[in-house]
């Protein structure tokens, strides 16, 4: 009887674990800044390097959006560079609780 109980408890714990550990690492980058974004960088907060421009040869005009997937859970940093060369950074954003990174007239917001 005790053995059945322990097996049932182990099954419930195992079945519930993936649901708690899941994190949607996808997000939408939205440009509501009124200006063109020429460069977009993001990566884990633990990495001090920005890496490559995620827009590549493309740009993101104001009013447009694009989907990305960080591929990793946890805290991430974001950086944008507008066409005029000005830039903004947003640090230590939990990607598991963020569905949008928004470029605004005053910088970057996580929503």
N, C-alpha and C positions, 0 to 999 in steps of 0.2 A: 504494500500500500504506500509506504513512504517512498519507495523507488518510483512508482507511478507519479506521485506528486512532484518529486524532484525533476523527473523527465518533462512533465508538463510545464513546470516553472522555467526550465531551461529553454524549452521551445518558445514560450511567450517572450522571454528576454531576447532570444535570438531574432525572433520575428520583428520585435519592436526596435531593435538597434539600428537597422538600416534607415528606418523612417526618421529617427532622431538625428542621424549623421548626415542626411542628405542636405545639400546646399545647391541652390540654383546659381551658377556662376555667370549666367548670361545677363547682359544689361543693354539698354539702348542709350546711345550717345545722342543727345538732342541739342541742336544749335538754335537757341533763342536769343542770341546775343546781338542781332542786328548787323553782324559783320561776318565775313567768311573766316572759317577756321582752316588754317593751312596744315597744321600738325597736331597730332593727338598721341599722347603717350600714356601707358599705364603698366603697372606691374606690382608685384608683392612689395609691401612696405619694408620687408626685410632685405630687399635688394636696393642698394644705393644708386644703381645705374638705371637710367630711363630706357635704355634699349633703343629699338628702331621705331620710327614714326608709324603708327598703326594705320594711318590713312594712305601710306605709301605715296604713289604718284597722284592720288586723288586729293580733293579738298572737300570741305563740307560747308556749303552755302547756308546762310541764315534761313531758318524755317525748315531745314531738312534734318533727317535722323538716320542713324545706321546702327545695326546690331553687332555686338561683340560678345565673346565668351572668354573670360579670364582663364578658365580651365583649372583654377585653384581657388579654394575657399580662403577665408581669412581677410586680413587688412590689406588694402591696396591703395596706391598713390596714383593720382591722375594729373596730367599736365596738358594744357592746350596752348597753341601759339596762333594768334590771329594774323591776318594778312599784313597788318601794319607792324608786325614784329613784337607787339606786346604779348605777354604770356600770363597765365594764371595756374596755380597749383592747388590741389586738394589732397590732403594727406590722411592716411590711416582710416579709410572707409571700409567698413565691413561689407564685403560684396554679397554675403549671404542675406543681408537685409536691405539691399539696394537694387532697384530695378532700372533706375535711370541716373545717368550723369548728364547734367544740363549746363551748357555754356550760356551764361546770362550777360547782360551788359556790365555787370560788376565782378564777374569771375566765374567760378564753377560751383554747382550745388549737387548734392546727392539726394535723390528722392526715392 
